[in-house]
């Protein structure tokens, strides 16, 4: 039976979600809300949605499923608004927020006693691109799509959501909202604070030591890449998960102090153990499996500094979907650079490794 799905927020996530739903459920009617007319027009023109509005309340009563793909504060505001609308009986309401406790709490408070089913959700996928124009039907492929059930989630709700979102080709997982926020505070929210702090520290330092800007490549670039993230979104994330994030900051300060004391004492063994333990722990983690916001399958090629080397490799990979490519070690003094190529799945990675190894004499490393 065809359903009507209402997606509020036609940015990268909402628009890509619409494409994924259309892929497996072409008979479903998809309605879209967005304040910006430009995104509405793009979504309609590209067939992502069937009808669009800038009046959120107008389409809500028509929907079997409502997905709020909006900033956290606006999501909570719209949950309050939905509580006062005449919705379909048994309508499923979900969201796409990066923190979950505040949203689930709001749903349980404002939607209590209503004939609705609410389940929190966090699709852990993203891009540096934004807006409906950047929508990608494969954005969620192999990425975690996390559900955080509420007291308003009935037993069949998650099954219906998995069916609705089957075209996203995501990996669905269920977790408690508070535990979600604790985990993401460590592996997502706090790293953004670190990256931005390191960037700010370096910018100030470079005012007196100008060469710091020139030498900032390799590891520094990789560690600070996420400092370019949208500030409004990250402000709301930190303020909606403040207690847990403050705990992570305090814990990290203690760890920095321990390293500082070891350096001050000249404790070579402690310093060596510090680096060795971190190396082993990283190797043991599932960082290299597709499972989070920015995880991908990476291949590294030692390439000589010669004309058309990169073009030759890309020609070999014609027809293979790439996530990203860049040269590491821009401040190197030797004749070889490291070309890093990121793929969305293991199959493309294995194909690329075979093609480059068979057709060149470059050293290829998979991590």
N, C-alpha and C positions, 0 to 999 in steps of 0.2 A: 504493500500500500504506500503510495507516494505521500511524502510529508512536506510540510512547509517549515523551512529553517530560516531563522532571523539572525543575522550576524551584525552586531553593533560595533562598528569600528573597522574601516576598510583600509587599514595600514598593511604593512608587510605580512603580519601574522594573520589577520582576519581575511585578507584577500587571498592569500595562499591556502588558507583553510577552505575557502569557498571553492577554489579550483580542485582541491583534493576531494571534497564532497561530490562535486559534479562528476569527477572521474568515475566513481563507483555507483553514483545515484543520479544519472542524468535526468530522471523523471522527477526528482525533488525540485520544488520551487524554493529558490534562495532569495530572500529579501535582505537588503543592506541598508544600514544607517551610517551616515558620516556627516560631520559638520562641513567639511570641505567639499565643494562642488566638483573640484578637479578629480578627487579620488572617486567620487560617485560616477562621474562621466567615464573615467577609465574603466571602472569595474563593469559598467553597463556595456560599453563598446567592446570590451574583450570577452564578454559573455560569462564573466565570473558570477554575476548575480542577474536576477530576472527583473527586479524592481528596486528602486532606491528612494530614500527619503532623508530629509534633514530634521524631521520631527520624530524623535525616538518613540513616543507613545503611540503613534498612528499605526505602526505595523505589529506591535507587541501582541495584541489580541488575536492576530491571525496565525500565530506561530505554534507549531508543535514542539519546537526546540528553539531556545534563545541562547546565543553565545555572546558574551560580553567581552570583546577583544579591545579593551580600553585601559587607560591609566588607572591605577589602583583607586584613587579618590573618586574618579568618575564612575568606576565600576560599582563602588559602594553607593554612590548617589543614585545610580540607575536601579540598583536593587531596592532601595527605598521607594523609588517611583513605581517599580513593578508591583510592589505590595498594594498599591492603590488602584491598579488597573484591572479590568475584567478580562482575565486571561483564560485560555482553554483549560479545561479540567485535566489535571495530570501533566501539564506542560513541564518539560525539562528545562531548567535554567543552569547554565554553566558559565565559566569565565576563562581567561587566559593569563591571569596575573602572575607575576614573578614571586610574590609572597602570598601565602594562603590563609594564615590564621585570622587576620583582620577581615578578609572577605568572607570566609566561612562563618565567622562570628556574626557578621552583619546579616548574612542570609538567614541564619538560625534565629536572629532577633526579629528582623522585619518581615520575614515570610512565614513565620510560625502560624499555624492554624489555617494556612492557605492550601488550596489543592494544587500544590506545585512540588516538583522534585528538584532539589538543588544539589549539584556536585561541583566542588571546586576543581580546577584543572590548571596545569602549567605545561604547555608544550615547550620543551627545552630545545628550541631551535631559534636561529636568528641570523642576522647578516648585518654588515655595515650599511647596507642599502635600506631605504625606507619607502613607505608609500605603496599604493596599489600598483603603480607602474613597475615596481620591482617584484611583484608577486611571482612565486615559483611553485609549481605543483609538486616538485620534489623537495621542497624545503624541509619537510619533516621526516624524510626517508631515513629509517633506522635510528632516529632520534627518540629519546624518551618523551612520552606524553604521559604526564603524571596526573592521576586522579586523586583528589583528597575528599573523600565522602563526608557528608554532614549528617545531622540527625534527620534531614529531609531527603536523604538518598534512599530510595526503595531498592529491594534486591535486584530488580531487573533493570535499574537505571544504567548501571555501568555496561551491561550487555548491549543496551540500545545505543549508548554513546560509542562503543567500539564498532558497532555496525555502521553508524552514521559516518564515522571517521576512518573507515577501513581504507579509503582511497588515499589517505595520507601516508600509508606504509610506515607508520610509526611503531614504536615499541611501547605498548601500554603497560602501566604499572600503577599500583595503588599504595598510598601511604597516608598516614595521619597528617593533618595540616600542620600541627605544631612541630612534628618531627621533620616535615618538609622544610620548614623555615630554619630549623637548627642546622640541617645538612647543607642547604644552599647558602646559609650565612658563611660557612667555612669555605666551600668550594666555588662560590660565585660572587657573593656580595663583598666579602672581605678582600678577595684578590683585586676587586675594582678599587677599593680604598688604597691598597698597597701600590697599585700601578699609578694612580693619580698622585699619591704622596711622593713616589719616586720621581715622577715627572716634574712636580713642583719643586722638589729639592734640587734637582739637576738644573732647572731653569734659573734658579737663584744662584747656584754655584757657578754656572757658566757666565754670569755677569762679570766675575773676576777671573775665571779660567775658561777663556773662549774656546779652547781646543776641546773642551768637554762636548760641545755640540758636534764637532767634526768626527770625534771618535765614537759617538753614540750609535753603534750598529750591533749586529749579532745578538747577543743575549739581552742587551739593554732594549733593543727594538722589540724582541719577542716578549719581554716582561712588561713593557709599557703599551703594547698595542691596544689593549682594552681601555686605556685612558681616553681614547677618542669616542667613547660611548656617549649617548645622549644624556646630558646632565639632568634634565627634568625627570626622566624615568628613574635615574639612579637616586635622585633626592627622595622620591616617593618610596622607593624600595627600602632605603636606609631608615626612613622615619616610620615605616610600617613594620619593621623588624628590628627596632632599635635595641631592645634589651639583649637579644642574642648576639647581635653584631658588637655591642660594647663588650660583651664577654670575650669575644674573639680578639678584639683589640688589646684588652688587658692581658690575655694569655700570650699574645705575640710579643708584647713589651717585655714580659718576663723571659721569654726565649732569647730575645735580642740582648738583654742584660747578661744572660748566662754566657753567650758567645763573647760579649765585650769583656767580661771578667776573665775568660780563658785567654783572650788575646793579651789583656793587661798583665796576666801572670806568666805569659809565655808558655802556656801549657800545650805543648805540641801534640801530645796524645789526645787530649780532649778535643782539640780543633780537628785533628785527623778523623776522630770518631764522629764528630759532628757532620762532616762532609760525607763520610763513608756510609753512615746510617741513612742520610737523606738519599744518597744514590740508590741504595738497596730498596728503600721504601718506595721510591718512584718506579723502579723496575718492577716491583711487585703489584703496583696499582693497575687498574684497568683503564689507564689514561689513553691507551692507544686503540681502545675499542670505541666504536661509534656509540656514544651514550649520553652526550651532554650538549651544552650550548654550542661549543666551538670545536668539539672533538672531530677528528677526521683521520684518514689513513694517509700517512706521510711516507714519501720516498725521497731519498737524498742522493744526488749524483755529483761526484767530483768532476768538474768540467774545467778544461783549460781556458785561458783568457784569449780566445780566438774568435774571429768573425763568424757569425752564423751558427755557432754551437747550439744556442738555445732554439733557434729556428729548426735546426736539424732534429732535435729531440721532440719538439712539438709536432713536427711532421710525422714522426714515427707514431705519435699518440693520436693522430687524427681519428675522430670518431669516439674517443674516450672522454667522458665527462670529468672535467677538472674543477676542483673547488677553488684552488689558489696556486700561484707559483711565485717564488721570489728567490733572490740571490742572498745567501747568508755571507757573513764575513766581508763586508764591503771595505773594511780598512786593512785587508790582508796585505802582506808583503810578498807572498809566494805567487806562483803562476797559476794556481788552481783556486777556483771558487766552489761553493757548494750550492747547487740548484735544488731547492726544496719544492716538491710538487705534492699537492694534497688532493686526495680523491674522496668520493663519498662512500665507497664501499670496497670490501676486500677483493671482489672480483676485478674491478678496474685497476686496483693496486697491483695485483698479481700479473695481470696482462701487461701493464706498463713495465714492471720489472723484467719480464721475459723479453719484451720488444727491445728495450734499451740494452740489456745484457747481450742479446743475440746480435744486435746490429752495430754496437760500438764497443770500444775497449775501455769505456769509462767505468770507474768503480761505483757500484750501486749499493746503497744501504737502505734497508727497510726498518723503520722504528715504529 
